[in-house]
């Protein structure tokens, strides 16, 4: 027996008639919302990093000197001459770039090793609860919270030869040396810069390692203690394996930050760093804004970018291969 369907009510007909039309619009708006939220970040990234980077690459192929600052379009094309000029290692410019590059590598390796070692020791020490642990962690993080300019200027005052606090303690109080050493020029400037950079950088590593250790189950340490493992063996066989992913990212970030460091040496030494502490960032700055040869400075920047990209790619490939093998 076939019965006729009841006639829909007026309100129900209106709702069912509008639903097929509004549903695609709502779905489309929901799909567009993430892209609209990301749009300001994409625009800012383009304006701050991507566009200036391509402008710098273009400048490296121009003979852009102080004579063409007001009108870059009149700067003559240089082709690869700027790259040939900076890579002539038998000439003064190439030797200076090679010396700066080697100084930066030494600086980066020492700062990276000291910062990670200090952070690891501090994170292991404060891993287990004790009275005043929060206060100790807060004190450790103070260098990272201070403004870079204020802290580095304070260090430069402390390292003054005649009236600095460091020489007052070393020479006048402890009598470790007869003469007041120069810390901001000469051979000591390299180690003074390392001390300041480690002091500023290691709290970030400490923060990252502390966060990583908080996710390690306590049962693993208890099992290690039952097996007779001491502190060092627990760190080796429990802590470090669990921090593998954290250390992979942390070491890469610290390497890139340290190798590109400019704020600390510029604030520490001013426009011209001593030869012993001539980092690659300061070397590029001096070639660009002291000698007013933006073409060669841009060529050095492009070479630095390619080097860092190559190191990052090799590092990621090696760490990923180890993860796959594990």
KEDO-555916 format. One record per residue (C-alpha): x, y, z; residue number from 1. Coordinates in nm, 3 decimals, m for minus. Example, Ala and Ser with C-alpha at 12.3 -4.5 7.8 and 13.67 -1.06 7.14 Angstrom:
% KEDO-555916
<rec xx="1.230" yy="m0.450" zz="0.780" lovo="1"/>
<rec xx="1.367" yy="m0.106" zz="0.714" lovo="2"/>
***
This chain:
% KEDO-555916
<rec xx="0.000" yy="0.000" zz="0.000" lovo="1"/>
<rec xx="0.143" yy="0.328" zz="m0.107" lovo="2"/>
<rec xx="0.084" yy="0.634" zz="0.110" lovo="3"/>
<rec xx="0.157" yy="0.995" zz="0.016" lovo="4"/>
<rec xx="0.431" yy="1.181" zz="0.208" lovo="5"/>
<rec xx="0.300" yy="1.449" zz="0.439" lovo="6"/>
<rec xx="0.353" yy="1.804" zz="0.318" lovo="7"/>
<rec xx="0.647" yy="1.974" zz="0.491" lovo="8"/>
<rec xx="0.586" yy="2.261" zz="0.723" lovo="9"/>
<rec xx="0.665" yy="2.615" zz="0.609" lovo="10"/>
<rec xx="0.963" yy="2.664" zz="0.847" lovo="11"/>
<rec xx="1.112" yy="2.327" zz="0.768" lovo="12"/>
<rec xx="1.097" yy="2.396" zz="0.395" lovo="13"/>
<rec xx="1.281" yy="2.722" zz="0.441" lovo="14"/>
<rec xx="1.562" yy="2.559" zz="0.640" lovo="15"/>
<rec xx="1.604" yy="2.264" zz="0.407" lovo="16"/>
<rec xx="1.602" yy="2.498" zz="0.109" lovo="17"/>
<rec xx="1.883" yy="2.720" zz="0.248" lovo="18"/>
<rec xx="2.113" yy="2.447" zz="0.387" lovo="19"/>
<rec xx="2.256" yy="2.327" zz="0.051" lovo="20"/>
<rec xx="2.345" yy="2.689" zz="m0.037" lovo="21"/>
<rec xx="2.506" yy="2.794" zz="0.292" lovo="22"/>
<rec xx="2.698" yy="2.475" zz="0.361" lovo="23"/>
<rec xx="2.951" yy="2.518" zz="0.076" lovo="24"/>
<rec xx="3.010" yy="2.881" zz="0.176" lovo="25"/>
<rec xx="3.077" yy="2.790" zz="0.537" lovo="26"/>
<rec xx="3.302" yy="2.507" zz="0.428" lovo="27"/>
<rec xx="3.491" yy="2.741" zz="0.197" lovo="28"/>
<rec xx="3.534" yy="3.002" zz="0.472" lovo="29"/>
<rec xx="3.666" yy="2.737" zz="0.709" lovo="30"/>
<rec xx="3.915" yy="2.623" zz="0.448" lovo="31"/>
<rec xx="4.034" yy="2.979" zz="0.386" lovo="32"/>
<rec xx="4.061" yy="3.075" zz="0.755" lovo="33"/>
<rec xx="4.403" yy="2.911" zz="0.820" lovo="34"/>
<rec xx="4.550" yy="3.080" zz="0.513" lovo="35"/>
<rec xx="4.409" yy="3.418" zz="0.618" lovo="36"/>
<rec xx="4.561" yy="3.377" zz="0.965" lovo="37"/>
<rec xx="4.899" yy="3.287" zz="0.812" lovo="38"/>
<rec xx="4.889" yy="3.574" zz="0.563" lovo="39"/>
<rec xx="5.040" yy="3.843" zz="0.797" lovo="40"/>
<rec xx="5.327" yy="3.611" zz="0.888" lovo="41"/>
<rec xx="5.394" yy="3.530" zz="0.523" lovo="42"/>
<rec xx="5.392" yy="3.900" zz="0.428" lovo="43"/>
<rec xx="5.624" yy="3.988" zz="0.718" lovo="44"/>
<rec xx="5.861" yy="3.703" zz="0.628" lovo="45"/>
<rec xx="5.873" yy="3.821" zz="0.268" lovo="46"/>
<rec xx="5.940" yy="4.183" zz="0.362" lovo="47"/>
<rec xx="6.194" yy="4.111" zz="0.639" lovo="48"/>
<rec xx="6.387" yy="3.810" zz="0.507" lovo="49"/>
<rec xx="6.305" yy="3.684" zz="0.158" lovo="50"/>
<rec xx="6.296" yy="4.011" zz="m0.040" lovo="51"/>
<rec xx="6.614" yy="4.156" zz="0.124" lovo="52"/>
<rec xx="6.789" yy="3.825" zz="0.065" lovo="53"/>
<rec xx="6.716" yy="3.835" zz="m0.309" lovo="54"/>
<rec xx="6.814" yy="4.204" zz="m0.320" lovo="55"/>
<rec xx="7.145" yy="4.110" zz="m0.156" lovo="56"/>
<rec xx="7.202" yy="3.835" zz="m0.412" lovo="57"/>
<rec xx="7.138" yy="4.087" zz="m0.690" lovo="58"/>
<rec xx="7.378" yy="4.338" zz="m0.531" lovo="59"/>
<rec xx="7.655" yy="4.079" zz="m0.537" lovo="60"/>
<rec xx="7.655" yy="4.100" zz="m0.918" lovo="61"/>
<rec xx="7.689" yy="4.482" zz="m0.923" lovo="62"/>
<rec xx="7.983" yy="4.715" zz="m0.880" lovo="63"/>
<rec xx="7.789" yy="4.893" zz="m0.608" lovo="64"/>
<rec xx="8.015" yy="5.141" zz="m0.429" lovo="65"/>
<rec xx="7.966" yy="5.472" zz="m0.251" lovo="66"/>
<rec xx="7.934" yy="5.648" zz="m0.586" lovo="67"/>
<rec xx="7.603" yy="5.473" zz="m0.661" lovo="68"/>
<rec xx="7.439" yy="5.478" zz="m0.320" lovo="69"/>
<rec xx="7.176" yy="5.732" zz="m0.425" lovo="70"/>
<rec xx="7.085" yy="5.545" zz="m0.743" lovo="71"/>
<rec xx="7.153" yy="5.174" zz="m0.744" lovo="72"/>
<rec xx="7.019" yy="5.134" zz="m1.097" lovo="73"/>
<rec xx="7.324" yy="5.319" zz="m1.235" lovo="74"/>
<rec xx="7.569" yy="5.079" zz="m1.070" lovo="75"/>
<rec xx="7.759" yy="4.887" zz="m1.340" lovo="76"/>
<rec xx="7.721" yy="4.514" zz="m1.367" lovo="77"/>
<rec xx="8.014" yy="4.317" zz="m1.225" lovo="78"/>
<rec xx="7.918" yy="3.963" zz="m1.318" lovo="79"/>
<rec xx="8.122" yy="3.725" zz="m1.102" lovo="80"/>
<rec xx="8.403" yy="3.975" zz="m1.043" lovo="81"/>
<rec xx="8.301" yy="4.032" zz="m0.679" lovo="82"/>
<rec xx="8.313" yy="3.657" zz="m0.612" lovo="83"/>
<rec xx="8.651" yy="3.625" zz="m0.786" lovo="84"/>
<rec xx="8.781" yy="3.920" zz="m0.584" lovo="85"/>
<rec xx="8.687" yy="3.779" zz="m0.243" lovo="86"/>
<rec xx="8.800" yy="3.424" zz="m0.332" lovo="87"/>
<rec xx="9.152" yy="3.521" zz="m0.441" lovo="88"/>
<rec xx="9.321" yy="3.358" zz="m0.145" lovo="89"/>
<rec xx="9.667" yy="3.460" zz="m0.262" lovo="90"/>
<rec xx="9.562" yy="3.828" zz="m0.243" lovo="91"/>
<rec xx="9.503" yy="4.040" zz="0.066" lovo="92"/>
<rec xx="9.123" yy="4.034" zz="0.035" lovo="93"/>
<rec xx="9.109" yy="3.655" zz="0.006" lovo="94"/>
<rec xx="9.357" yy="3.604" zz="0.291" lovo="95"/>
<rec xx="9.155" yy="3.834" zz="0.514" lovo="96"/>
<rec xx="8.832" yy="3.647" zz="0.434" lovo="97"/>
<rec xx="8.998" yy="3.310" zz="0.495" lovo="98"/>
<rec xx="9.139" yy="3.431" zz="0.828" lovo="99"/>
<rec xx="8.798" yy="3.561" zz="0.933" lovo="100"/>
<rec xx="8.632" yy="3.234" zz="0.828" lovo="101"/>
<rec xx="8.881" yy="3.026" zz="1.028" lovo="102"/>
<rec xx="8.843" yy="3.254" zz="1.331" lovo="103"/>
<rec xx="8.465" yy="3.216" zz="1.312" lovo="104"/>
<rec xx="8.490" yy="2.836" zz="1.296" lovo="105"/>
<rec xx="8.714" yy="2.829" zz="1.605" lovo="106"/>
<rec xx="8.484" yy="3.071" zz="1.784" lovo="107"/>
<rec xx="8.173" yy="2.868" zz="1.696" lovo="108"/>
<rec xx="8.317" yy="2.532" zz="1.800" lovo="109"/>
<rec xx="8.446" yy="2.659" zz="2.136" lovo="110"/>
<rec xx="8.128" yy="2.852" zz="2.218" lovo="111"/>
<rec xx="7.908" yy="2.559" zz="2.116" lovo="112"/>
<rec xx="8.105" yy="2.309" zz="2.326" lovo="113"/>
<rec xx="8.124" yy="2.529" zz="2.636" lovo="114"/>
<rec xx="7.760" yy="2.640" zz="2.619" lovo="115"/>
<rec xx="7.629" yy="2.287" zz="2.577" lovo="116"/>
<rec xx="7.855" yy="2.144" zz="2.850" lovo="117"/>
<rec xx="7.758" yy="2.414" zz="3.100" lovo="118"/>
<rec xx="7.390" yy="2.379" zz="3.016" lovo="119"/>
<rec xx="7.402" yy="2.000" zz="3.044" lovo="120"/>
<rec xx="7.578" yy="2.011" zz="3.382" lovo="121"/>
<rec xx="7.333" yy="2.268" zz="3.517" lovo="122"/>
<rec xx="7.030" yy="2.080" zz="3.382" lovo="123"/>
<rec xx="7.147" yy="1.751" zz="3.541" lovo="124"/>
<rec xx="7.215" yy="1.929" zz="3.869" lovo="125"/>
<rec xx="6.869" yy="2.087" zz="3.883" lovo="126"/>
<rec xx="6.685" yy="1.783" zz="3.741" lovo="127"/>
<rec xx="6.592" yy="1.640" zz="4.082" lovo="128"/>
<rec xx="6.398" yy="1.845" zz="4.333" lovo="129"/>
<rec xx="6.581" yy="2.023" zz="4.614" lovo="130"/>
<rec xx="6.515" yy="2.325" zz="4.826" lovo="131"/>
<rec xx="6.564" yy="2.644" zz="4.626" lovo="132"/>
<rec xx="6.570" yy="2.473" zz="4.286" lovo="133"/>
<rec xx="6.334" yy="2.729" zz="4.136" lovo="134"/>
<rec xx="6.553" yy="3.015" zz="4.257" lovo="135"/>
<rec xx="6.866" yy="2.850" zz="4.113" lovo="136"/>
<rec xx="6.698" yy="2.798" zz="3.776" lovo="137"/>
<rec xx="6.583" yy="3.161" zz="3.774" lovo="138"/>
<rec xx="6.936" yy="3.284" zz="3.844" lovo="139"/>
<rec xx="7.070" yy="3.067" zz="3.561" lovo="140"/>
<rec xx="6.823" yy="3.223" zz="3.318" lovo="141"/>
<rec xx="6.905" yy="3.585" zz="3.404" lovo="142"/>
<rec xx="7.171" yy="3.631" zz="3.129" lovo="143"/>
<rec xx="6.920" yy="3.514" zz="2.869" lovo="144"/>
<rec xx="6.654" yy="3.753" zz="2.999" lovo="145"/>
<rec xx="6.876" yy="4.061" zz="3.001" lovo="146"/>
<rec xx="6.888" yy="4.287" zz="2.694" lovo="147"/>
<rec xx="7.187" yy="4.201" zz="2.479" lovo="148"/>
<rec xx="7.314" yy="4.558" zz="2.445" lovo="149"/>
<rec xx="7.297" yy="4.630" zz="2.817" lovo="150"/>
<rec xx="7.473" yy="4.310" zz="2.917" lovo="151"/>
<rec xx="7.749" yy="4.334" zz="2.654" lovo="152"/>
<rec xx="7.819" yy="4.701" zz="2.734" lovo="153"/>
<rec xx="7.845" yy="4.604" zz="3.100" lovo="154"/>
<rec xx="8.099" yy="4.336" zz="3.007" lovo="155"/>
<rec xx="8.299" yy="4.589" zz="2.806" lovo="156"/>
<rec xx="8.319" yy="4.818" zz="3.110" lovo="157"/>
<rec xx="8.423" yy="4.526" zz="3.331" lovo="158"/>
<rec xx="8.700" yy="4.430" zz="3.087" lovo="159"/>
<rec xx="8.857" yy="4.774" zz="3.059" lovo="160"/>
<rec xx="9.232" yy="4.756" zz="3.115" lovo="161"/>
<rec xx="9.287" yy="5.040" zz="3.363" lovo="162"/>
<rec xx="8.968" yy="5.061" zz="3.565" lovo="163"/>
<rec xx="8.779" yy="4.740" zz="3.479" lovo="164"/>
<rec xx="8.659" yy="4.509" zz="3.752" lovo="165"/>
<rec xx="8.816" yy="4.198" zz="3.597" lovo="166"/>
<rec xx="9.170" yy="4.340" zz="3.602" lovo="167"/>
<rec xx="9.109" yy="4.482" zz="3.950" lovo="168"/>
<rec xx="9.026" yy="4.133" zz="4.079" lovo="169"/>
<rec xx="9.299" yy="3.949" zz="3.884" lovo="170"/>
<rec xx="9.583" yy="4.198" zz="3.942" lovo="171"/>
<rec xx="9.501" yy="4.398" zz="4.256" lovo="172"/>
<rec xx="9.314" yy="4.138" zz="4.462" lovo="173"/>
<rec xx="9.443" yy="3.797" zz="4.356" lovo="174"/>
<rec xx="9.786" yy="3.911" zz="4.221" lovo="175"/>
<rec xx="9.774" yy="3.651" zz="3.942" lovo="176"/>
<rec xx="9.970" yy="3.873" zz="3.704" lovo="177"/>
<rec xx="10.191" yy="4.178" zz="3.733" lovo="178"/>
<rec xx="10.064" yy="4.366" zz="3.429" lovo="179"/>
<rec xx="9.710" yy="4.457" zz="3.346" lovo="180"/>
<rec xx="9.616" yy="4.264" zz="3.029" lovo="181"/>
<rec xx="9.424" yy="4.418" zz="2.742" lovo="182"/>
<rec xx="9.095" yy="4.235" zz="2.696" lovo="183"/>
<rec xx="8.940" yy="4.436" zz="2.413" lovo="184"/>
<rec xx="9.240" yy="4.432" zz="2.178" lovo="185"/>
<rec xx="9.510" yy="4.180" zz="2.096" lovo="186"/>
<rec xx="9.507" yy="3.805" zz="2.154" lovo="187"/>
<rec xx="9.293" yy="3.825" zz="2.466" lovo="188"/>
<rec xx="9.006" yy="3.982" zz="2.272" lovo="189"/>
<rec xx="8.919" yy="3.644" zz="2.116" lovo="190"/>
<rec xx="8.880" yy="3.477" zz="2.456" lovo="191"/>
<rec xx="8.699" yy="3.775" zz="2.603" lovo="192"/>
<rec xx="8.447" yy="3.752" zz="2.320" lovo="193"/>
<rec xx="8.405" yy="3.379" zz="2.385" lovo="194"/>
<rec xx="8.336" yy="3.439" zz="2.755" lovo="195"/>
<rec xx="8.068" yy="3.697" zz="2.678" lovo="196"/>
<rec xx="7.906" yy="3.483" zz="2.409" lovo="197"/>
<rec xx="7.897" yy="3.171" zz="2.630" lovo="198"/>
<rec xx="7.759" yy="3.376" zz="2.919" lovo="199"/>
<rec xx="7.478" yy="3.502" zz="2.697" lovo="200"/>
<rec xx="7.404" yy="3.175" zz="2.512" lovo="201"/>
<rec xx="7.425" yy="2.889" zz="2.761" lovo="202"/>
<rec xx="7.099" yy="2.975" zz="2.947" lovo="203"/>
<rec xx="6.901" yy="2.905" zz="2.631" lovo="204"/>
<rec xx="7.064" yy="2.562" zz="2.603" lovo="205"/>
<rec xx="6.995" yy="2.506" zz="2.973" lovo="206"/>
<rec xx="6.629" yy="2.594" zz="2.920" lovo="207"/>
<rec xx="6.593" yy="2.355" zz="2.625" lovo="208"/>
<rec xx="6.770" yy="2.066" zz="2.801" lovo="209"/>
<rec xx="6.570" yy="2.118" zz="3.121" lovo="210"/>
<rec xx="6.246" yy="2.102" zz="2.924" lovo="211"/>
<rec xx="6.364" yy="1.785" zz="2.753" lovo="212"/>
<rec xx="6.464" yy="1.619" zz="3.081" lovo="213"/>
<rec xx="6.124" yy="1.685" zz="3.231" lovo="214"/>
<rec xx="5.973" yy="1.431" zz="2.990" lovo="215"/>
<rec xx="6.210" yy="1.147" zz="3.087" lovo="216"/>
<rec xx="6.022" yy="0.889" zz="3.298" lovo="217"/>
<rec xx="6.154" yy="0.857" zz="3.653" lovo="218"/>
<rec xx="6.124" yy="0.478" zz="3.626" lovo="219"/>
<rec xx="6.423" yy="0.472" zz="3.391" lovo="220"/>
<rec xx="6.645" yy="0.640" zz="3.650" lovo="221"/>
<rec xx="6.511" yy="0.407" zz="3.920" lovo="222"/>
<rec xx="6.593" yy="0.105" zz="3.705" lovo="223"/>
<rec xx="6.941" yy="0.243" zz="3.640" lovo="224"/>
<rec xx="6.994" yy="0.300" zz="4.013" lovo="225"/>
<rec xx="6.887" yy="m0.058" zz="4.089" lovo="226"/>
<rec xx="7.145" yy="m0.178" zz="3.835" lovo="227"/>
<rec xx="7.410" yy="0.018" zz="4.024" lovo="228"/>
<rec xx="7.453" yy="0.306" zz="3.779" lovo="229"/>
<rec xx="7.598" yy="0.626" zz="3.920" lovo="230"/>
<rec xx="7.532" yy="0.979" zz="3.803" lovo="231"/>
<rec xx="7.763" yy="0.965" zz="3.502" lovo="232"/>
<rec xx="7.632" yy="0.629" zz="3.381" lovo="233"/>
<rec xx="7.274" yy="0.745" zz="3.426" lovo="234"/>
<rec xx="7.350" yy="1.052" zz="3.217" lovo="235"/>
<rec xx="7.519" yy="0.842" zz="2.950" lovo="236"/>
<rec xx="7.266" yy="0.558" zz="2.922" lovo="237"/>
<rec xx="6.940" yy="0.730" zz="3.025" lovo="238"/>
<rec xx="6.957" yy="1.107" zz="2.986" lovo="239"/>
<rec xx="7.150" yy="1.146" zz="2.661" lovo="240"/>
<rec xx="6.953" yy="0.884" zz="2.462" lovo="241"/>
<rec xx="6.626" yy="1.046" zz="2.571" lovo="242"/>
<rec xx="6.757" yy="1.392" zz="2.477" lovo="243"/>
<rec xx="6.868" yy="1.284" zz="2.130" lovo="244"/>
<rec xx="6.597" yy="1.473" zz="1.940" lovo="245"/>
<rec xx="6.635" yy="1.781" zz="2.163" lovo="246"/>
<rec xx="7.010" yy="1.790" zz="2.112" lovo="247"/>
<rec xx="6.976" yy="1.753" zz="1.736" lovo="248"/>
<rec xx="6.771" yy="2.069" zz="1.710" lovo="249"/>
<rec xx="6.954" yy="2.254" zz="1.988" lovo="250"/>
<rec xx="7.303" yy="2.205" zz="1.844" lovo="251"/>
<rec xx="7.191" yy="2.315" zz="1.498" lovo="252"/>
<rec xx="7.025" yy="2.629" zz="1.632" lovo="253"/>
<rec xx="7.325" yy="2.718" zz="1.850" lovo="254"/>
<rec xx="7.560" yy="2.664" zz="1.557" lovo="255"/>
<rec xx="7.362" yy="2.892" zz="1.325" lovo="256"/>
<rec xx="7.321" yy="3.161" zz="1.591" lovo="257"/>
<rec xx="7.689" yy="3.156" zz="1.688" lovo="258"/>
<rec xx="7.825" yy="3.148" zz="1.333" lovo="259"/>
<rec xx="7.607" yy="3.444" zz="1.234" lovo="260"/>
<rec xx="7.665" yy="3.637" zz="1.558" lovo="261"/>
<rec xx="7.691" yy="4.009" zz="1.496" lovo="262"/>
<rec xx="7.526" yy="4.194" zz="1.785" lovo="263"/>
<rec xx="7.773" yy="4.083" zz="2.052" lovo="264"/>
<rec xx="8.102" yy="4.159" zz="1.864" lovo="265"/>
<rec xx="7.963" yy="4.485" zz="1.724" lovo="266"/>
<rec xx="7.855" yy="4.605" zz="2.069" lovo="267"/>
<rec xx="8.175" yy="4.473" zz="2.224" lovo="268"/>
<rec xx="8.432" yy="4.617" zz="1.980" lovo="269"/>
<rec xx="8.248" yy="4.880" zz="1.781" lovo="270"/>
<rec xx="8.281" yy="4.913" zz="1.404" lovo="271"/>
<rec xx="8.626" yy="4.757" zz="1.378" lovo="272"/>
<rec xx="8.697" yy="4.434" zz="1.563" lovo="273"/>
<rec xx="9.056" yy="4.330" zz="1.642" lovo="274"/>
<rec xx="9.212" yy="4.094" zz="1.392" lovo="275"/>
<rec xx="9.218" yy="3.815" zz="1.650" lovo="276"/>
<rec xx="8.838" yy="3.840" zz="1.692" lovo="277"/>
<rec xx="8.743" yy="3.927" zz="1.336" lovo="278"/>
<rec xx="8.431" yy="3.713" zz="1.292" lovo="279"/>
<rec xx="8.284" yy="3.668" zz="0.947" lovo="280"/>
<rec xx="7.980" yy="3.883" zz="1.027" lovo="281"/>
<rec xx="8.202" yy="4.174" zz="1.132" lovo="282"/>
<rec xx="8.424" yy="4.120" zz="0.829" lovo="283"/>
<rec xx="8.124" yy="4.148" zz="0.596" lovo="284"/>
<rec xx="8.003" yy="4.456" zz="0.781" lovo="285"/>
<rec xx="8.340" yy="4.628" zz="0.748" lovo="286"/>
<rec xx="8.357" yy="4.551" zz="0.375" lovo="287"/>
<rec xx="8.005" yy="4.682" zz="0.323" lovo="288"/>
<rec xx="7.971" yy="4.984" zz="0.553" lovo="289"/>
<rec xx="8.330" yy="5.089" zz="0.625" lovo="290"/>
<rec xx="8.488" yy="5.055" zz="0.282" lovo="291"/>
<rec xx="8.149" yy="5.122" zz="0.113" lovo="292"/>
<rec xx="8.185" yy="4.833" zz="m0.127" lovo="293"/>
<rec xx="7.844" yy="4.672" zz="m0.106" lovo="294"/>
<rec xx="7.910" yy="4.448" zz="m0.405" lovo="295"/>
<rec xx="8.190" yy="4.252" zz="m0.238" lovo="296"/>
<rec xx="8.008" yy="4.256" zz="0.096" lovo="297"/>
<rec xx="7.701" yy="4.104" zz="m0.070" lovo="298"/>
<rec xx="7.917" yy="3.841" zz="m0.242" lovo="299"/>
<rec xx="8.061" yy="3.742" zz="0.097" lovo="300"/>
<rec xx="7.709" yy="3.722" zz="0.242" lovo="301"/>
<rec xx="7.594" yy="3.494" zz="m0.039" lovo="302"/>
<rec xx="7.895" yy="3.267" zz="0.011" lovo="303"/>
<rec xx="7.823" yy="3.257" zz="0.385" lovo="304"/>
<rec xx="7.459" yy="3.167" zz="0.313" lovo="305"/>
<rec xx="7.562" yy="2.883" zz="0.081" lovo="306"/>
<rec xx="7.808" yy="2.750" zz="0.340" lovo="307"/>
<rec xx="7.547" yy="2.748" zz="0.617" lovo="308"/>
<rec xx="7.290" yy="2.584" zz="0.389" lovo="309"/>
<rec xx="7.541" yy="2.313" zz="0.298" lovo="310"/>
<rec xx="7.635" yy="2.249" zz="0.662" lovo="311"/>
<rec xx="7.269" yy="2.237" zz="0.765" lovo="312"/>
<rec xx="7.181" yy="1.994" zz="0.485" lovo="313"/>
<rec xx="7.471" yy="1.761" zz="0.570" lovo="314"/>
<rec xx="7.386" yy="1.775" zz="0.940" lovo="315"/>
<rec xx="7.019" yy="1.691" zz="0.879" lovo="316"/>
<rec xx="7.108" yy="1.406" zz="0.644" lovo="317"/>
<rec xx="7.353" yy="1.254" zz="0.893" lovo="318"/>
<rec xx="7.117" yy="1.284" zz="1.190" lovo="319"/>
<rec xx="6.825" yy="1.143" zz="0.987" lovo="320"/>
<rec xx="7.038" yy="0.851" zz="0.873" lovo="321"/>
<rec xx="7.129" yy="0.773" zz="1.233" lovo="322"/>
<rec xx="6.762" yy="0.786" zz="1.329" lovo="323"/>
<rec xx="6.672" yy="0.544" zz="1.051" lovo="324"/>
<rec xx="6.956" yy="0.309" zz="1.146" lovo="325"/>
<rec xx="6.849" yy="0.321" zz="1.511" lovo="326"/>
***
